[in-house]
Amino acid sequence: MENIIDQSLCKKCGICAEVCPNKIIGQNGSIHFKNEREHLCLQCGQCMAVCPTKSIQIKGLSYNDFLELRNGKSNYESFMEVLAGRRSVRNFKNQPVRNELVDEIVNSVSYAPFGAAPEKMEISVINSREKIESVLPLISDFFLGLEKMVENPISSIFLRLIAGKENFHTVKNHIYPIAKGGNYNLENGDGITRGAPCLITIHASKNAEAHTNNGVIYATYMMLAAHAVGLGATMIECIIPAINRNNKLKQFFQIPEKNEAIMSIIVGHPKYRFKRTIKRKKHKVHKVE
């Protein structure tokens, strides 16, 4: 099925043409798709979501995929209360997470915005503490090797070239000091996945458009969803390079060879409940007038 507009239903209000991000809908007597621009369709569904008569059909989408909104408004204070109440949780009860809750968390990305090509994003879920523990030695060994690479002047240069400037500084200034402090040494306990019973990893083809941004957005939605269902979660980016550079880990996480891991999230029942939050002011705001 191609993109079509049912002219018998269309009210010719033109709202769809206004909201289309790539201006593929024209208004000239009738509302129609522009043949010369139709290849730019993102399948974002904006036109279908705004159409009052459901007269638009985008290839690959159905009105069955949409939910009717009662009102488009949200209370700012309530929303901020939700954000303030979410904390990164690293202490978990020795209690499994029901698969139904994991499904709800993963399904939250269905409502997430995307940079491009959401169909190329994939998610791997390990909802078993036993399975997570089985691969911790491989991840811990990776950090041991990483320490040696950072400390060696020659290998450190290669690490910077391979990882890129931003990732290298993250490794050198954040991951390396923590690893050097013994946090990732399993003799000191699990400082990697923190005893979490569930581990969710987002990955995508290395050539997929905007996949890094998509992965971080998806991880954010899933963390908020975990909070909403009464669970605790936190992103653990530290295991991502270990997964991407160890074929055994990629196979364990069921990540295709052509894909790369973007972000992981640990999830579980919080062992403690935070009584207060902190409002950080570490960002700078530049208002251009």
C-alpha positions as CSV (number, residue, x, y, z in Angstrom):
1,M,0.0,0.0,0.0
2,E,1.3,3.4,-0.9
3,N,0.6,6.7,0.9
4,I,-3.0,7.7,0.1
5,I,-5.6,10.3,1.1
6,D,-9.2,9.3,0.9
7,Q,-10.7,12.3,-0.8
8,S,-14.2,11.2,0.2
9,L,-13.3,11.7,3.9
10,C,-10.8,14.6,3.6
11,K,-12.1,18.0,4.9
12,K,-9.3,19.8,3.1
13,C,-8.3,21.6,6.4
14,G,-4.6,21.4,5.4
15,I,-3.4,20.7,9.0
16,C,-1.6,17.5,7.8
17,A,0.4,19.6,5.3
18,E,1.4,22.0,8.1
19,V,2.6,19.3,10.5
20,C,4.5,17.2,7.9
21,P,8.1,17.7,8.8
22,N,9.4,17.1,5.2
23,K,6.5,18.9,3.5
24,I,5.5,16.0,1.3
25,I,1.8,16.9,1.4
26,G,0.5,19.7,-0.9
27,Q,-2.6,21.9,-1.0
28,N,-3.8,22.8,-4.4
29,G,-7.6,22.4,-4.7
30,S,-7.2,19.1,-2.9
31,I,-4.9,17.6,-0.3
32,H,-2.4,15.3,-2.0
33,F,1.0,13.8,-1.7
34,K,3.7,15.4,-3.7
35,N,5.2,12.7,-6.0
36,E,8.6,14.4,-6.1
37,R,8.9,14.6,-2.3
38,E,7.1,11.4,-1.2
39,H,10.4,9.5,-0.9
40,L,11.2,11.8,2.0
41,C,8.4,10.3,4.1
42,L,9.7,9.4,7.6
43,Q,6.6,7.3,8.5
44,C,6.4,9.4,11.6
45,G,2.6,9.4,11.5
46,Q,2.2,13.1,12.3
47,C,-0.3,13.5,9.5
48,M,-2.4,10.5,10.6
49,A,-2.3,11.6,14.2
50,V,-3.6,15.1,13.5
51,C,-6.2,14.3,10.8
52,P,-9.7,14.8,12.2
53,T,-11.4,12.4,9.8
54,K,-8.7,9.6,9.6
55,S,-8.5,10.1,5.8
56,I,-4.8,9.6,5.5
57,Q,-3.1,6.2,5.2
58,I,0.7,6.1,5.3
59,K,2.5,3.0,4.0
60,G,3.4,0.7,6.9
61,L,1.1,2.4,9.4
62,S,-2.5,1.8,10.5
63,Y,-4.9,3.7,12.6
64,N,-4.9,0.5,14.8
65,D,-1.4,1.5,15.8
66,F,-2.6,4.8,17.3
67,L,-4.2,5.5,20.6
68,E,-6.9,8.2,20.9
69,L,-5.8,11.0,23.2
70,R,-8.3,12.3,25.7
71,N,-6.5,15.6,26.0
72,G,-3.0,16.6,24.9
73,K,-2.2,18.5,28.1
74,S,0.0,17.4,31.0
75,N,0.4,19.0,34.4
76,Y,3.8,20.5,34.7
77,E,4.1,20.1,38.5
78,S,3.0,16.5,38.4
79,F,5.4,15.7,35.6
80,M,8.3,17.4,37.5
81,E,7.4,15.4,40.5
82,V,7.8,12.2,38.5
83,L,11.2,13.3,37.2
84,A,12.3,14.3,40.7
85,G,11.2,11.0,42.2
86,R,13.2,9.0,39.8
87,R,16.7,8.1,41.1
88,S,19.4,5.9,39.7
89,V,19.0,2.7,41.7
90,R,22.1,0.5,42.2
91,N,20.9,-1.6,45.2
92,F,18.4,-4.3,44.5
93,K,16.4,-6.9,46.5
94,N,17.2,-10.5,45.8
95,Q,13.9,-10.8,43.9
96,P,13.2,-11.6,40.3
97,V,11.3,-9.1,38.0
98,R,8.1,-10.4,36.5
99,N,8.3,-10.7,32.7
100,E,5.1,-8.7,32.4
101,L,6.8,-5.7,34.1
102,V,9.8,-6.0,31.8
103,D,7.5,-6.1,28.8
104,E,5.8,-2.8,30.0
105,I,9.2,-1.2,30.4
106,V,10.4,-2.3,26.9
107,N,7.0,-1.3,25.3
108,S,7.5,2.3,26.6
109,V,9.8,3.0,23.6
110,S,6.8,2.7,21.3
111,Y,6.1,6.3,22.3
112,A,9.6,7.6,22.1
113,P,10.6,10.1,19.5
114,F,13.4,9.1,17.1
115,G,16.1,10.7,15.0
116,A,15.6,8.3,12.1
117,A,15.1,4.7,11.2
118,P,13.4,3.3,14.4
119,E,12.9,0.0,12.6
120,K,16.6,-0.6,12.8
121,M,16.7,-0.4,16.6
122,E,16.8,-3.7,18.6
123,I,16.6,-4.6,22.2
124,S,18.1,-7.6,24.1
125,V,16.6,-8.6,27.5
126,I,18.3,-10.8,30.1
127,N,15.8,-11.3,32.9
128,S,17.8,-13.8,34.9
129,R,20.3,-13.1,37.6
130,E,22.0,-16.4,37.0
131,K,22.6,-15.7,33.4
132,I,23.9,-12.2,34.1
133,E,26.4,-13.6,36.6
134,S,27.6,-16.2,34.1
135,V,29.1,-13.4,31.9
136,L,30.4,-11.1,34.6
137,P,33.9,-12.6,34.4
138,L,34.2,-11.8,30.7
139,I,33.2,-8.2,31.4
140,S,35.5,-7.9,34.4
141,D,38.5,-9.2,32.4
142,F,37.7,-6.6,29.8
143,F,38.1,-3.8,32.4
144,L,41.4,-5.3,33.5
145,G,42.7,-5.1,29.9
146,L,41.3,-1.6,29.6
147,E,43.3,-0.5,32.6
148,K,46.5,-1.7,31.0
149,M,45.7,0.0,27.7
150,V,45.1,3.3,29.4
151,E,48.3,3.1,31.4
152,N,50.5,2.1,28.4
153,P,51.4,5.2,26.4
154,I,51.5,3.4,23.0
155,S,48.3,1.4,23.4
156,S,46.6,4.5,24.9
157,I,47.2,6.3,21.5
158,F,45.5,3.4,19.7
159,L,42.7,3.4,22.1
160,R,42.0,7.0,21.4
161,L,42.0,6.4,17.7
162,I,39.7,3.4,17.9
163,A,37.3,4.9,20.5
164,G,37.2,8.5,19.3
165,K,37.9,11.6,21.4
166,E,34.7,11.7,23.4
167,N,34.6,8.0,24.2
168,F,38.3,8.0,25.0
169,H,37.9,10.8,27.6
170,T,34.9,9.0,29.1
171,V,37.1,5.9,29.5
172,K,40.2,7.7,30.8
173,N,38.5,10.2,33.1
174,H,35.5,8.1,34.3
175,I,35.7,4.4,33.7
176,Y,39.4,4.0,34.2
177,P,39.5,5.5,37.7
178,I,36.6,3.4,38.8
179,A,38.1,0.3,37.4
180,K,41.5,1.1,39.0
181,G,39.7,1.5,42.3
182,G,38.6,-2.1,42.1
183,N,34.9,-1.6,41.4
184,Y,34.9,-4.0,38.5
185,N,36.9,-6.6,40.2
186,L,34.5,-9.4,41.1
187,E,36.5,-10.3,44.2
188,N,35.0,-7.1,45.6
189,G,31.5,-8.0,44.6
190,D,29.5,-7.1,41.6
191,G,30.3,-3.5,40.9
192,I,29.2,-3.9,37.2
193,T,25.6,-4.9,37.2
194,R,25.1,-4.3,41.0
195,G,23.3,-7.5,41.6
196,A,20.4,-6.6,39.3
197,P,18.2,-9.4,38.2
198,C,17.4,-7.9,34.8
199,L,19.7,-6.3,32.1
200,I,18.3,-4.6,29.0
201,T,20.6,-3.7,26.2
202,I,19.8,-1.5,23.2
203,H,21.7,-2.1,19.9
204,A,21.4,-1.3,16.2
205,S,23.3,-1.7,13.0
206,K,26.5,0.2,12.9
207,N,25.3,2.0,9.8
208,A,21.8,2.8,11.1
209,E,20.9,6.4,11.0
210,A,20.9,8.3,14.3
211,H,21.1,5.0,16.2
212,T,23.2,6.4,19.1
213,N,20.7,9.2,19.8
214,N,17.8,6.8,19.4
215,G,19.5,4.4,21.9
216,V,19.9,7.1,24.6
217,I,16.3,8.3,24.1
218,Y,15.0,4.7,24.4
219,A,17.0,4.1,27.5
220,T,15.6,7.3,29.1
221,Y,12.1,6.2,28.4
222,M,12.7,2.7,29.8
223,M,14.2,4.2,33.0
224,L,11.2,6.4,33.5
225,A,8.9,3.4,32.7
226,A,10.7,1.3,35.3
227,H,10.1,4.0,37.9
228,A,6.4,4.2,36.9
229,V,5.9,0.5,37.6
230,G,7.7,0.6,41.0
231,L,11.0,-0.7,39.9
232,G,14.5,0.9,40.1
233,A,16.9,1.3,37.1
234,T,20.0,3.0,36.0
235,M,22.0,3.2,32.8
236,I,25.3,1.3,32.8
237,E,27.2,2.5,29.7
238,C,30.4,1.0,31.1
239,I,29.6,-2.5,29.8
240,I,29.0,-1.3,26.2
241,P,32.6,-1.3,25.0
242,A,33.0,-4.8,26.6
243,I,30.1,-6.1,24.6
244,N,31.2,-4.5,21.4
245,R,34.7,-5.8,21.6
246,N,34.0,-9.4,22.7
247,N,32.3,-11.7,20.3
248,K,31.4,-14.1,23.1
249,L,29.5,-11.3,24.8
250,K,27.8,-10.2,21.6
251,Q,26.6,-13.8,21.1
252,F,25.4,-14.1,24.7
253,F,23.4,-10.9,24.4
254,Q,22.1,-12.1,21.0
255,I,23.5,-9.0,19.2
256,P,24.1,-9.6,15.5
257,E,27.6,-9.1,14.2
258,K,26.6,-6.1,12.1
259,N,25.1,-4.4,15.2
260,E,26.8,-2.5,18.0
261,A,25.5,-2.0,21.6
262,I,24.5,1.5,22.5
263,M,23.3,1.5,26.1
264,S,22.4,-1.0,28.8
265,I,20.0,-0.6,31.7
266,I,19.9,-2.6,35.0
267,V,16.5,-3.1,36.4
268,G,15.2,-4.6,39.7
269,H,13.2,-4.1,42.8
270,P,14.8,-1.3,44.9
271,K,16.4,-2.4,48.1
272,Y,15.9,1.1,49.6
273,R,13.5,4.0,48.9
274,F,15.0,7.4,48.6
275,K,13.4,10.0,50.9
276,R,14.6,13.1,49.0
277,T,16.1,14.2,45.7
278,I,18.6,16.8,44.6
279,K,18.1,19.5,42.1
280,R,21.4,19.9,40.3
281,K,22.5,23.1,38.6
282,K,25.5,22.0,36.7
283,H,24.4,23.2,33.3
284,K,24.8,26.6,31.7
285,V,21.9,28.2,29.9
286,H,22.7,30.7,27.1
287,K,19.7,32.8,26.0
288,V,20.3,34.3,22.6
289,E,18.3,37.5,22.2
